[in-house]
Amino acid sequence: MSLIRALMIDVEGVLVCGRPSDGRPWASTIEDDLGLSVAALQQEFFSPYWNEIVLGRAAPVDHLKPVLAKIAPHLPYDDFIAYWFENDARLNIKLLEELRQQRKCRFR
């Protein structure tokens, strides 16, 4: 009998790995596509707030809306979110298949 009852897989960079079209990081062409500086987004949003968001202590919208208003006032929040989710959506099919195989072997 197996002791493993559940297996947790990280999503960002493991299960979801980049843009669907080419696997590059989701923000690779964000400057050209949306006129938003990756460096400014990192400095103003990800660096100060991401840990808080990942730990569930804050909602992304609470910090992202004011940050976008500051660094990219031309860019509506909904447009940014749509871009992010569409471009950070390449599934790691090989990993999914390996997990499927593990499930067959271990959880029957």
DSSP file (Angstrom, degrees, kcal/mol; ACC not computed):
  #  RESIDUE AA STRUCTURE BP1 BP2  ACC     N-H-->O    O-->H-N    N-H-->O    O-->H-N    TCO  KAPPA ALPHA  PHI   PSI    X-CA   Y-CA   Z-CA
    1    1 A M              0   0    0      0, 0.0     2,-0.2     0, 0.0   105,-0.0   0.000 360.0 360.0 360.0 134.2    0.0    0.0    0.0
    2    2 A S        -     0   0    0    104,-0.3   104,-0.0     1,-0.1     0, 0.0  -0.527 360.0-152.1 -79.7 141.3    1.3    3.4   -1.0
    3    3 A L  S    S+     0   0    0     -2,-0.2     2,-0.5     2,-0.0    -1,-0.1   0.661  71.3  97.7 -83.4 -17.7    1.8    6.1    1.6
    4    4 A I        +     0   0    0      1,-0.2    -2,-0.1   102,-0.0     3,-0.1  -0.612  38.5 163.5 -76.9 120.7    1.2    8.9   -0.9
    5    5 A R        +     0   0    0     -2,-0.5     2,-0.3     1,-0.4    -1,-0.2   0.638  67.1  15.4-106.9 -24.6   -2.4   10.1   -0.8
    6    6 A A        -     0   0    0      2,-0.0     2,-0.4     0, 0.0    -1,-0.4  -0.993  58.5-154.4-150.2 151.5   -1.9   13.4   -2.6
    7    7 A L        -     0   0    0     -2,-0.3     2,-0.4    -3,-0.1    -3,-0.0  -0.992  12.8-154.2-130.2 123.2    0.6   15.0   -4.9
    8    8 A M        -     0   0    0     -2,-0.4     2,-0.4     0, 0.0    -2,-0.0  -0.830   8.6-165.9-101.6 135.5    0.9   18.8   -5.1
    9    9 A I        -     0   0    0     -2,-0.4     2,-0.1     5,-0.0     5,-0.1  -0.973  22.1-121.5-122.1 131.3    2.3   20.4   -8.2
   10   10 A D      > -     0   0    0     -2,-0.4     5,-1.3     1,-0.1     6,-0.1  -0.452  19.4-157.2 -67.3 141.4    3.3   24.0   -8.5
   11   11 A V  T >>> +     0   0    0      3,-0.2     5,-3.0     4,-0.2     3,-1.5   0.958  68.4  72.8 -85.3 -61.2    1.5   25.8  -11.2
   12   12 A E  B 345S-a   16   0A   0      1,-0.3     5,-0.2     3,-0.2    -1,-0.1  -0.396 121.0  -6.5 -66.6 115.0    3.7   28.8  -12.2
   13   13 A G  T 345S+     0   0    0      3,-2.8    -1,-0.3    -2,-0.4     4,-0.2   0.366 136.5  55.3  85.0  -5.5    6.7   27.6  -14.2
   14   14 A V  T <45S+     0   0    0     -3,-1.5    -3,-0.2     2,-0.3    -2,-0.2   0.663 121.9  13.4-119.7 -66.5    5.9   23.9  -13.6
   15   15 A L  T  <<S+     0   0    0     -5,-1.3    77,-2.6    -4,-0.7     2,-0.6   0.874 137.1  39.6 -81.0 -39.7    2.4   23.0  -14.8
   16   16 A V  B   <S+aB  12  91A   0     -5,-3.0    -3,-2.8    75,-0.2    -2,-0.3  -0.956  73.8 175.4-110.9 120.1    1.9   26.3  -16.7
   17   17 A C        -     0   0    0     73,-3.3     2,-0.1    -2,-0.6    72,-0.1  -0.596  43.6 -61.1-134.5  73.7    5.1   27.3  -18.4
   18   18 A G  S    S-     0   0    0     -2,-0.3    72,-2.5     4,-0.0    71,-0.9  -0.397  86.8  -9.7  97.7-166.4    4.9   30.3  -20.6
   19   19 A R     >  -     0   0    0      5,-2.8     4,-2.7    69,-0.2     3,-0.3  -0.470  54.3-131.8 -75.5 140.3    3.1   31.5  -23.7
   20   20 A P  T  4 S+     0   0    0      0, 0.0    -1,-0.1     0, 0.0    67,-0.1   0.848 103.5  55.1 -58.7 -34.2    1.0   28.9  -25.6
   21   21 A S  T  4 S-     0   0    0      1,-0.1    66,-0.0     3,-0.1    -3,-0.0   0.858 134.5  -8.1 -71.9 -35.6    2.5   30.0  -28.9
   22   22 A D  T  4 S-     0   0    0     -3,-0.3    -1,-0.1     2,-0.2    -4,-0.0   0.450  84.7-113.2-146.0  -1.3    6.2   29.6  -28.1
   23   23 A G     <  +     0   0    0     -4,-2.7     3,-0.1     1,-0.2    67,-0.0   0.421  68.6 137.7  79.2  -2.7    6.8   28.8  -24.4
   24   24 A R  S    S-     0   0    0     -6,-0.2    -5,-2.8     1,-0.2    -1,-0.2  -0.314  70.1 -72.0 -69.6 161.1    8.6   32.1  -23.8
   25   25 A P    >   -     0   0    0      0, 0.0     3,-2.2     0, 0.0     4,-0.2  -0.213  47.5-114.4 -54.4 145.1    7.7   34.0  -20.5
   26   26 A W  T 3  S+     0   0    0      1,-0.3     3,-0.3     2,-0.1    62,-0.1   0.763 113.9  46.8 -56.8 -29.2    4.2   35.5  -20.7
   27   27 A A  T >  S+     0   0    0      1,-0.2     3,-1.4     2,-0.1     4,-0.4   0.206  74.7 116.8 -99.8  16.4    5.6   39.1  -20.6
   28   28 A S  T <  S+     0   0    0     -3,-2.2    -1,-0.2     1,-0.3     3,-0.1   0.834  92.3  19.6 -54.4 -37.7    8.3   38.7  -23.2
   29   29 A T  T 3> S+     0   0    0     -3,-0.3     4,-2.9    -4,-0.2    -1,-0.3   0.061  87.0 118.6-121.4  24.5    6.7   41.2  -25.6
   30   30 A I  H <>>S+     0   0    0     -3,-1.4     4,-3.0     1,-0.2     6,-1.1   0.828  73.4  57.1 -63.8 -32.0    4.5   43.1  -23.2
   31   31 A E  H  >5S+     0   0    0     -4,-0.4     4,-1.2     4,-0.2    -1,-0.2   0.941 114.6  37.2 -64.6 -45.9    6.3   46.3  -23.9
   32   32 A D  H  45S+     0   0    0      2,-0.2    -2,-0.2     1,-0.1    -1,-0.2   0.892 123.0  44.1 -70.0 -39.8    5.6   46.1  -27.7
   33   33 A D  H  <5S+     0   0    0     -4,-2.9    -2,-0.2     1,-0.1    -3,-0.2   0.897 135.2   8.6 -74.9 -41.8    2.1   44.6  -27.2
   34   34 A L  H  <5S-     0   0    0     -4,-3.0    -3,-0.2    -5,-0.2    -2,-0.2   0.465  93.1-115.8-122.0  -4.9    0.7   46.9  -24.4
   35   35 A G     << +     0   0    0     -4,-1.2     2,-0.5    -5,-0.7    -4,-0.2   0.837  69.7 137.5  70.4  31.8    3.3   49.6  -23.9
   36   36 A L        -     0   0    0     -6,-1.1     2,-0.4    36,-0.0    -1,-0.2  -0.949  54.3-127.5-117.1 127.6    4.1   48.4  -20.4
   37   37 A S     >  -     0   0    0     -2,-0.5     4,-2.2    34,-0.3     5,-0.2  -0.585   7.2-152.8 -74.9 125.4    7.6   48.3  -19.0
   38   38 A V  H  > S+     0   0    0     -2,-0.4     4,-2.7     1,-0.2     5,-0.2   0.900  98.2  53.6 -62.0 -41.3    8.4   44.8  -17.6
   39   39 A A  H  > S+     0   0    0      1,-0.2     4,-2.7     2,-0.2    -1,-0.2   0.911 109.4  47.2 -62.0 -42.9   11.0   46.5  -15.3
   40   40 A A  H  > S+     0   0    0      2,-0.2     4,-2.9     1,-0.2     5,-0.3   0.903 111.9  50.5 -66.1 -40.4    8.3   48.9  -14.0
   41   41 A L  H  X>S+     0   0    0     -4,-2.2     4,-2.2     2,-0.2     5,-1.7   0.914 113.1  46.6 -62.9 -43.1    5.8   46.1  -13.4
   42   42 A Q  I  <>S+     0   0    0     -4,-2.7     5,-3.2     3,-0.2    -2,-0.2   0.941 117.5  42.4 -62.3 -48.2    8.4   44.1  -11.6
   43   43 A Q  I  <5S+     0   0    0     -4,-2.7    -2,-0.2    -5,-0.2    -1,-0.2   0.886 123.9  34.3 -68.5 -40.6    9.5   47.0   -9.4
   44   44 A E  I  <5S+     0   0    0     -4,-2.9    -3,-0.2    -5,-0.2    -1,-0.2   0.735 134.7  12.7 -91.6 -24.2    6.0   48.4   -8.7
   45   45 A F  I  X>S+     0   0    0     -4,-2.2     4,-2.0    -5,-0.3     5,-0.5   0.764 124.4  39.6-118.0 -61.2    3.9   45.3   -8.5
   46   46 A F  I  ><S+     0   0    0     -5,-1.7     4,-1.9     3,-0.2     5,-0.4   0.944 114.7  48.2 -66.1 -49.8    5.7   42.0   -8.3
   47   47 A S  H  4<S+     0   0    0     -5,-3.2     4,-0.3    -6,-0.2    -1,-0.2   0.938 121.3  32.5 -59.5 -49.6    8.6   42.9   -5.9
   48   48 A P  H  45S+     0   0    0      0, 0.0    -1,-0.2     0, 0.0    -2,-0.2   0.801 134.1  20.6 -80.1 -24.9    6.6   44.6   -3.3
   49   49 A Y  H  X5S+     0   0    0     -4,-2.0     4,-2.0     2,-0.1    -3,-0.2   0.643  92.3  88.9-120.5 -17.4    3.3   42.7   -3.4
   50   50 A W  H  X<S+     0   0    0     -4,-1.9     4,-3.1    -5,-0.5     5,-0.3   0.882  90.1  50.5 -61.6 -43.3    3.7   39.2   -5.0
   51   51 A N  H  > S+     0   0    0     -5,-0.4     4,-2.2    -4,-0.3    -1,-0.2   0.922 111.1  50.5 -59.0 -43.1    4.6   37.3   -1.8
   52   52 A E  H  4>S+     0   0    0      1,-0.2     5,-2.4     2,-0.2     6,-0.9   0.888 113.3  46.1 -59.6 -41.0    1.6   38.8    0.0
   53   53 A I  H ><5S+     0   0    0     -4,-2.0     3,-1.6     4,-0.2    -2,-0.2   0.930 111.3  50.4 -69.3 -47.4   -0.7   37.8   -2.9
   54   54 A V  H 3<5S+     0   0    0     -4,-3.1    -2,-0.2     1,-0.3    -1,-0.2   0.859 108.9  52.7 -61.2 -36.2    0.7   34.3   -3.2
   55   55 A L  T 3<5S-     0   0    0     -4,-2.2    -1,-0.3    -5,-0.3    -2,-0.2   0.476 117.1-114.8 -79.8  -1.0    0.2   33.7    0.5
   56   56 A G  T < 5S+     0   0    0     -3,-1.6    -3,-0.2     2,-0.2    -2,-0.1   0.649  84.4 118.9  79.6  15.5   -3.5   34.9    0.2
   57   57 A R  S   <S+     0   0    0     -5,-2.4     2,-0.3    -6,-0.2    -4,-0.2   0.589  78.9  22.4 -88.5 -11.1   -3.0   38.0    2.3
   58   58 A A  S    S-     0   0    0     -6,-0.9    -2,-0.2    -5,-0.2    -1,-0.2  -0.991  76.2-120.5-151.4 150.8   -4.0   40.3   -0.5
   59   59 A A    >>  -     0   0    0     -2,-0.3     3,-1.0     1,-0.1     4,-0.8  -0.752  26.3-126.1 -89.8 140.5   -5.9   40.1   -3.8
   60   60 A P  H >> S+     0   0    0      0, 0.0     4,-3.2     0, 0.0     3,-1.1   0.889 108.7  59.4 -52.5 -41.6   -4.0   41.0   -6.9
   61   61 A V  H 3> S+     0   0    0      1,-0.3     4,-1.7     2,-0.2    16,-0.0   0.834  94.3  65.1 -58.9 -33.8   -6.6   43.6   -7.9
   62   62 A D  H <4 S+     0   0    0     -3,-1.0    -1,-0.3     1,-0.2    -4,-0.0   0.837 119.5  21.3 -60.2 -33.7   -6.0   45.5   -4.7
   63   63 A H  H <X S+     0   0    0     -3,-1.1     4,-1.7    -4,-0.8    -2,-0.2   0.747 119.2  60.1-103.6 -31.8   -2.4   46.3   -5.7
   64   64 A L  H  X S+     0   0    0     -4,-3.2     4,-3.0    -5,-0.2     5,-0.3   0.902  98.6  56.0 -70.5 -41.3   -2.5   45.9   -9.5
   65   65 A K  H  X S+     0   0    0     -4,-1.7     4,-2.1    -5,-0.3    -1,-0.2   0.949 112.1  41.6 -58.0 -50.5   -5.1   48.5  -10.3
   66   66 A P  H  > S+     0   0    0      0, 0.0     4,-1.5     0, 0.0    -1,-0.2   0.872 114.6  52.8 -66.1 -33.2   -3.3   51.4   -8.5
   67   67 A V  H  X S+     0   0    0     -4,-1.7     4,-2.9     2,-0.2     5,-0.4   0.941 110.0  47.1 -65.5 -45.9    0.1   50.2   -9.9
   68   68 A L  H  X S+     0   0    0     -4,-3.0     4,-2.7     1,-0.2     7,-0.3   0.898 108.7  55.4 -62.0 -39.5   -1.3   50.2  -13.5
   69   69 A A  H  < S+     0   0    0     -4,-2.1    -1,-0.2    -5,-0.3    -2,-0.2   0.851 114.8  41.3 -60.4 -33.0   -2.8   53.6  -13.0
   70   70 A K  H  < S+     0   0    0     -4,-1.5    -2,-0.2    -3,-0.3    -1,-0.2   0.923 127.3  26.6 -79.6 -48.1    0.7   54.8  -12.0
   71   71 A I  H  < S+     0   0    0     -4,-2.9   -34,-0.3     1,-0.2    -3,-0.2   0.667 137.8  17.9 -96.7 -17.7    2.9   53.1  -14.6
   72   72 A A    ><  +     0   0    0     -4,-2.7     3,-2.4    -5,-0.4    -1,-0.2  -0.412  61.1 167.0-151.1  66.8    0.6   52.6  -17.5
   73   73 A P  T 3  S+     0   0    0      0, 0.0    -4,-0.1     0, 0.0    -3,-0.1   0.703  78.3  62.3 -61.2 -18.2   -2.5   54.9  -17.2
   74   74 A H  T 3  S+     0   0    0    -39,-0.1    -5,-0.1    -6,-0.1    -6,-0.0   0.615  90.2  82.3 -77.1 -12.8   -3.4   54.1  -20.8
   75   75 A L  S <  S-     0   0    0     -3,-2.4    -3,-0.1    -7,-0.3     2,-0.1  -0.837  74.9-139.4-105.6 111.8   -3.9   50.4  -20.0
   76   76 A P     >  -     0   0    0      0, 0.0     4,-2.1     0, 0.0     3,-0.3  -0.392  19.4-124.1 -65.5 143.3   -7.2   49.2  -18.5
   77   77 A Y  H  > S+     0   0    0      1,-0.2     4,-2.7     2,-0.2     5,-0.2   0.903 110.3  53.5 -52.5 -47.8   -6.9   46.6  -15.8
   78   78 A D  H  > S+     0   0    0      1,-0.2     4,-2.2     2,-0.2    -1,-0.2   0.857 107.7  50.9 -61.7 -36.1   -9.2   44.2  -17.6
   79   79 A D  H  > S+     0   0    0     -3,-0.3     4,-2.2     2,-0.2    -1,-0.2   0.904 111.1  48.5 -67.1 -40.9   -7.1   44.4  -20.7
   80   80 A F  H  X S+     0   0    0     -4,-2.1     4,-2.7     2,-0.2    -2,-0.2   0.942 112.0  48.2 -63.8 -47.3   -3.9   43.7  -18.7
   81   81 A I  H  X S+     0   0    0     -4,-2.7     4,-2.7     1,-0.2     5,-0.3   0.908 111.2  50.7 -61.2 -43.3   -5.5   40.7  -16.9
   82   82 A A  H  X S+     0   0    0     -4,-2.2     4,-2.3    -5,-0.2    -1,-0.2   0.924 111.9  48.0 -60.3 -44.1   -6.8   39.2  -20.2
   83   83 A Y  H  X S+     0   0    0     -4,-2.2     4,-2.0     2,-0.2    -2,-0.2   0.936 112.6  48.8 -61.1 -47.5   -3.3   39.6  -21.7
   84   84 A W  H  X S+     0   0    0     -4,-2.7     4,-1.3     1,-0.2    -2,-0.2   0.941 114.5  43.7 -59.2 -51.0   -1.6   38.0  -18.7
   85   85 A F  H  < S+     0   0    0     -4,-2.7    -1,-0.2     1,-0.2    -2,-0.2   0.847 114.4  49.6 -69.0 -33.7   -4.0   35.0  -18.6
   86   86 A E  H  < S+     0   0    0     -4,-2.3     3,-0.3    -5,-0.3    -1,-0.2   0.842 117.5  40.9 -70.7 -32.4   -3.9   34.4  -22.3
   87   87 A N  H  < S+     0   0    0     -4,-2.0     2,-0.3     1,-0.2     3,-0.2   0.543 109.2  57.5 -96.4  -7.9   -0.1   34.5  -22.4
   88   88 A D  S  < S+     0   0    0     -4,-1.3    -1,-0.2    -5,-0.2   -69,-0.2  -0.520  83.0  95.0-115.2  62.4    0.6   32.6  -19.3
   89   89 A A        +     0   0    0    -71,-0.9     2,-0.7    -2,-0.3   -70,-0.2   0.182  34.2 130.6-143.8  18.5   -1.2   29.4  -20.3
   90   90 A R        -     0   0    0    -72,-2.5   -73,-3.3    -3,-0.2     2,-0.3  -0.708  48.7-143.5 -82.0 115.9    1.1   26.9  -21.9
   91   91 A L  B     -B   16   0A   0     -2,-0.7     2,-1.6   -75,-0.2   -75,-0.2  -0.568  13.5-123.7 -80.5 140.4    0.4   23.6  -20.2
   92   92 A N     >  -     0   0    0    -77,-2.6     4,-2.2    -2,-0.3     5,-0.2  -0.670  32.8-179.1 -81.5  88.2    3.2   21.2  -19.6
   93   93 A I  H  > S+     0   0    0     -2,-1.6     4,-2.3     1,-0.2    -1,-0.2   0.854  77.1  56.5 -62.4 -38.0    1.7   18.2  -21.4
   94   94 A K  H  > S+     0   0    0      1,-0.2     4,-2.3     2,-0.2    -1,-0.2   0.929 108.9  46.6 -61.1 -44.8    4.6   15.9  -20.6
   95   95 A L  H  > S+     0   0    0      2,-0.2     4,-2.7     1,-0.2     5,-0.2   0.918 110.3  53.1 -63.7 -43.4    4.2   16.5  -16.9
   96   96 A L  H  X S+     0   0    0     -4,-2.2     4,-2.2     1,-0.2    -1,-0.2   0.900 110.0  48.4 -58.9 -40.7    0.4   16.0  -17.1
   97   97 A E  H  X S+     0   0    0     -4,-2.3     4,-2.3     2,-0.2    -1,-0.2   0.909 110.7  50.3 -66.6 -41.8    1.0   12.7  -18.9
   98   98 A E  H  X S+     0   0    0     -4,-2.3     4,-2.4     1,-0.2    -2,-0.2   0.902 111.2  49.2 -62.5 -40.0    3.5   11.6  -16.2
   99   99 A L  H  X S+     0   0    0     -4,-2.7     4,-2.4     2,-0.2    -1,-0.2   0.887 108.8  53.0 -65.7 -38.9    1.0   12.6  -13.5
  100  100 A R  H  X S+     0   0    0     -4,-2.2     4,-2.0    -5,-0.2    -2,-0.2   0.913 110.2  47.9 -61.2 -43.0   -1.7   10.6  -15.3
  101  101 A Q  H  X S+     0   0    0     -4,-2.3     4,-2.1     2,-0.2    -2,-0.2   0.910 111.0  50.6 -64.9 -42.9    0.7    7.5  -15.3
  102  102 A Q  H  X S+     0   0    0     -4,-2.4     4,-2.9     1,-0.2     5,-0.4   0.902 108.7  52.7 -60.8 -41.2    1.5    8.0  -11.6
  103  103 A R  H  X S+     0   0    0     -4,-2.4     4,-2.0     1,-0.2    -1,-0.2   0.914 108.2  50.2 -63.0 -42.5   -2.2    8.1  -10.8
  104  104 A K  H  < S+     0   0    0     -4,-2.0    -1,-0.2     1,-0.2    -2,-0.2   0.920 117.5  40.1 -60.6 -43.7   -2.8    4.9  -12.6
  105  105 A C  H  < S+     0   0    0     -4,-2.1     3,-0.3     1,-0.1    -2,-0.2   0.882 126.2  29.9 -74.8 -39.6    0.0    3.1  -10.8
  106  106 A R  H  < S+     0   0    0     -4,-2.9  -104,-0.3    -5,-0.2    -3,-0.2   0.746 116.5  48.5 -97.7 -26.8   -0.4    4.5   -7.3
  107  107 A F     <        0   0    0     -4,-2.0    -1,-0.2    -5,-0.4    -2,-0.1   0.008 360.0 360.0-114.0  29.9   -4.1    5.3   -6.8
  108  108 A R              0   0    0     -3,-0.3    -1,-0.2    -4,-0.2    -2,-0.1   0.418 360.0 360.0 -98.6 360.0   -5.9    2.2   -7.9
